[in-house]
């Protein structure tokens, strides 16, 4: 429960952007509906376990969902929250606390790996179970239809909240993963005092180029770097916007006191830069990474002298 509540705060704020009263108006929940729900309360609670089981039986029958609630602890928590959900559903109070309870339930579903499509199927199974009991008691009378219609309003009120949470949680997870991938794919690494290497791999679009610039400038400041070797061996193509952004990155780096050496330009990228009319005089380009590192070390004043043949070097190591 602690984990669920810790994660629910941000989602609760998102869900409550639409205030509770507006959500109630969306489903047209009226005072007469509350009277109908009060009439149904006893019957719903009498068969509470049956309705809860309808939800989990549906999920257990799905190959994609089988095993999501297989663990004893997760199953127990899921059943408890679903029971609380249905009890509150016929309680007649549909304020902020009620919404927060649905958010908590949505977070639990998301943690279990339940996506919106699976949840909608389970939701429909609960609706069928409730409807069958209500209509059986009312013998398909007009009052029974009216009561079921009122309960459906609350069910769809709940549905909108939980689906909002599932979607928000999925989008948040995807955004975090994308951010982590971007950070891992453009790391500015210190390989020597005042020397950074920035290997770039994959598609370099405008958004990623902007992030690359921000990360590089931070690394230059944090490491007091004087030279940066930017290796683009893994970049297949660049467009005019990305090319201009790279030039801006180089200019910004120079303003911070760091010289940028570009290495690994492929023939295709070089031709693209020429075709795009990029001012190549602003680029300090070297054919490969080894050449770029050698140039960088010379700029930093390093001089290396071989003290023996490679075999002797291995022996000393």
C-alpha positions in Angstrom: 0.0 0.0 0.0 2.8 2.5 0.8 4.2 2.1 -2.8 0.7 2.6 -4.3 0.1 5.8 -2.3 3.6 7.1 -3.0 3.1 6.8 -6.7 -0.6 8.0 -6.7 0.0 11.6 -5.8 1.0 12.9 -9.2 -1.7 10.9 -10.9 -4.3 12.2 -8.4 -3.4 15.7 -9.3 -3.8 14.9 -13.0 -7.1 13.2 -12.6 -8.5 16.0 -10.4 -7.7 18.6 -13.0 -11.3 17.8 -14.0 -13.0 18.6 -10.7 -15.3 16.0 -9.2 -18.5 18.1 -9.9 -17.7 18.3 -13.6 -17.1 14.6 -13.7 -20.5 14.0 -12.1 -22.2 16.3 -14.6 -20.5 14.3 -17.5 -22.5 11.2 -16.4 -25.6 13.3 -15.4 -25.7 11.9 -11.8 -28.9 13.3 -10.3 -30.5 13.1 -6.8 -33.0 10.5 -8.0 -30.0 8.3 -9.1 -28.7 8.4 -5.5 -32.1 7.2 -4.3 -32.1 4.3 -6.8 -28.5 3.4 -5.8 -29.6 3.4 -2.1 -32.3 0.9 -3.0 -29.8 -1.4 -4.7 -27.2 -1.2 -1.9 -28.3 -4.3 0.1 -28.5 -6.5 -3.0 -25.1 -5.5 -4.3 -23.4 -6.1 -0.9 -25.2 -9.4 -0.5 -23.5 -10.7 -3.6 -20.3 -8.7 -3.3 -17.9 -11.6 -3.6 -19.7 -12.8 -6.7 -19.2 -9.5 -8.5 -15.5 -9.2 -7.4 -14.9 -12.7 -8.7 -16.5 -11.8 -12.1 -13.7 -9.3 -12.6 -10.8 -11.6 -11.8 -12.3 -14.6 -13.5 -12.4 -12.6 -16.7 -8.8 -11.7 -16.4 -7.7 -15.2 -15.5 -9.3 -16.4 -18.8 -7.2 -14.0 -20.9 -3.8 -15.4 -22.0 -2.4 -11.8 -21.9 -3.6 -11.2 -18.4 -3.1 -14.6 -16.9 -0.6 -14.4 -14.1 -0.9 -10.7 -13.5 -2.6 -11.4 -10.2 -1.2 -14.8 -9.7 1.0 -13.8 -6.7 -0.8 -14.3 -3.4 0.0 -10.8 -2.1 -1.0 -9.1 -5.3 -4.2 -11.1 -5.6 -5.1 -10.4 -2.0 -4.5 -6.6 -2.5 -6.5 -6.6 -5.8 -9.5 -8.4 -4.2 -9.4 -6.1 -1.2 -9.3 -2.9 -3.4 -12.0 -4.2 -5.7 -14.3 -5.0 -2.7 -13.7 -1.5 -1.3 -14.4 -0.2 -4.8 -17.8 -1.8 -5.1 -18.8 -1.1 -1.5 -18.1 2.6 -2.0 -19.8 2.5 -5.4 -23.2 2.0 -3.7 -22.3 4.2 -0.7 -23.9 7.3 -2.2 -20.9 9.6 -1.5 -19.0 10.6 -4.7 -16.6 13.3 -3.7 -12.8 13.8 -3.7 -12.1 10.9 -1.3 -14.1 8.6 -3.6 -12.1 9.7 -6.6 -8.8 9.2 -4.8 -9.9 5.7 -4.0 -10.4 5.0 -7.7 -7.0 6.6 -8.5 -5.4 4.2 -6.0 -7.1 1.3 -7.7 -5.9 2.5 -11.1 -2.3 2.7 -9.8 -2.6 -0.9 -8.5 -3.9 -2.1 -11.9 -1.0 -0.3 -13.6 1.6 -1.8 -11.2 0.2 -5.2 -12.0 0.6 -4.7 -15.7 -3.1 -4.4 -16.5 -3.6 -2.1 -19.6 -6.8 -0.2 -20.4 -8.1 -2.8 -22.8 -7.9 -5.6 -20.2 -9.5 -3.4 -17.6 -12.4 -2.5 -19.9 -13.1 -6.2 -20.4 -13.0 -6.8 -16.7 -15.2 -3.8 -16.1 -17.8 -5.2 -18.5 -17.7 -8.5 -16.7 -18.6 -6.7 -13.4 -21.3 -4.7 -15.1 -22.9 -8.0 -16.5 -22.7 -9.6 -13.0 -24.4 -6.6 -11.4 -27.0 -6.2 -14.1 -27.9 -9.9 -13.9 -28.6 -9.8 -10.2 -30.5 -6.5 -10.3 -32.7 -7.6 -13.2 -33.3 -11.0 -11.5 -34.5 -9.3 -8.4 -36.6 -6.7 -10.2 -38.0 -9.3 -12.8 -37.2 -6.9 -15.7 -39.5 -4.3 -14.3 -39.3 -0.5 -15.1 -37.9 0.3 -11.6 -35.2 -2.3 -12.0 -34.1 -0.8 -15.3 -34.1 2.7 -13.8 -32.0 1.5 -10.8 -29.6 -0.3 -13.1 -29.3 2.9 -15.3 -28.5 4.9 -12.2 -25.8 2.4 -11.1 -24.3 2.5 -14.6 -23.8 6.2 -14.3 -21.6 5.6 -11.2 -19.8 2.8 -13.0 -19.0 5.0 -15.9 -17.9 7.8 -13.6 -15.5 5.2 -12.1 -14.5 4.0 -15.6 -13.4 7.4 -16.7 -11.2 8.0 -13.7 -9.5 4.6 -13.7 -8.8 4.7 -17.5 -7.4 8.2 -17.1 -5.0 6.9 -14.5 -4.0 3.9 -16.6 -3.3 6.1 -19.6 -1.5 8.7 -17.5 0.7 6.1 -15.8 1.6 4.4 -19.1 2.5 7.8 -20.7 4.6 8.7 -17.7 6.4 5.4 -17.9 7.0 5.7 -21.6 8.3 9.3 -21.2 10.7 8.2 -18.4 12.0 5.3 -20.5 12.5 7.6 -23.5 14.4 10.1 -21.4 16.6 7.4 -19.9 17.3 6.1 -23.5 18.2 9.5 -24.7 20.5 10.1 -21.8 22.2 6.8 -22.2 22.6 7.3 -26.0 24.4 10.6 -25.7 26.7 10.4 -22.6 29.5 13.0 -22.3 32.4 10.9 -20.8 35.5 12.3 -19.3 38.5 10.2 -20.5 41.3 12.5 -19.4 41.6 15.7 -17.4 39.8 18.5 -19.3 39.0 16.0 -22.1 35.4 14.8 -22.9 34.2 12.3 -25.5 30.6 12.4 -26.8 29.7 9.4 -28.9 26.4 9.9 -30.7 24.5 6.8 -32.0 21.2 6.5 -33.8 18.8 9.0 -35.2 19.7 12.6 -34.4 16.5 14.7 -34.5 16.0 18.3 -33.4 14.7 17.3 -30.0 17.5 15.0 -29.3 20.1 17.5 -30.6 18.7 20.1 -28.2 19.1 17.7 -25.3 22.6 16.8 -26.5 23.6 20.4 -26.4 22.2 20.9 -22.9 23.9 17.8 -21.6 27.2 18.6 -23.2 27.3 22.2 -21.9 26.6 20.9 -18.4 29.4 18.3 -18.7 31.9 21.0 -20.0 31.1 23.2 -16.9 31.1 20.3 -14.4 34.4 18.9 -15.7 36.0 22.2 -16.7 36.7 20.6 -20.1 38.9 22.3 -22.7 38.4 19.8 -25.5 35.4 17.7 -26.6 35.6 14.9 -29.2 32.2 14.5 -30.7 32.1 11.1 -32.5 29.2 10.8 -35.1 30.2 7.4 -36.5 26.8 6.0 -35.5 24.8 8.8 -37.1 23.5 7.9 -40.6 21.9 11.1 -41.7 21.3 14.7 -40.6 18.9 17.4 -41.9 19.4 21.1 -42.1 17.9 21.8 -38.6 20.1 19.2 -36.9 23.2 20.5 -38.8 22.5 24.0 -37.7 22.0 22.8 -34.2 25.3 21.1 -34.1 27.0 24.3 -35.3 25.2 26.1 -32.5 26.4 23.4 -30.0 30.0 23.9 -31.2 29.7 27.7 -30.9 28.2 27.5 -27.4 31.0 25.1 -26.3 33.6 27.6 -27.6 32.0 30.3 -25.5 32.4 28.1 -22.5 36.1 27.6 -23.4 36.0 24.2 -25.0 37.1 23.3 -28.5 34.9 20.6 -30.3 36.5 18.1 -32.6 34.1 16.2 -34.9 35.1 12.6 -35.8 33.5 9.8 -37.8 31.7 11.7 -40.4 30.4 9.2 -43.0 30.4 10.0 -46.7 26.6 10.3 -46.7 26.6 12.8 -43.8 29.5 14.8 -45.3 27.7 15.1 -48.6 24.5 16.1 -46.8 26.4 18.9 -45.0 27.8 20.1 -48.3 24.4 19.9 -50.0 22.8 21.8 -47.2 25.3 24.6 -47.5 26.7 24.2 -43.9 29.7 26.5 -43.2 32.3 23.8 -42.9 34.9 26.3 -41.8 33.2 26.2 -38.4 33.9 22.4 -38.1 37.1 21.0 -36.7 36.7 17.6 -38.3 39.0 14.6 -38.2 38.5 11.3 -40.1 38.2 8.9 -37.2 38.0 8.7 -33.4 41.6 7.7 -32.9 42.8 10.8 -34.9 40.4 13.0 -33.0 41.7 11.8 -29.6 45.3 12.3 -30.8 44.5 15.8 -31.9 42.7 16.5 -28.6 45.7 15.4 -26.6 48.0 17.6 -28.6 45.7 20.5 -28.0 45.9 19.8 -24.2 49.7 19.6 -24.4 50.1 15.9 -23.9 53.1 14.2 -25.6 53.4 10.4 -25.7 56.6 8.5 -26.2 56.6 4.7 -26.8 59.1 3.1 -24.5 59.3 -0.3 -26.2 57.6 -2.6 -28.8 53.9 -3.6 -28.1 55.0 -6.9 -26.6 57.1 -5.1 -24.0 54.3 -2.8 -23.2 52.0 -5.8 -22.6 54.7 -7.2 -20.3 55.0 -4.0 -18.3 51.1 -3.9 -18.0 
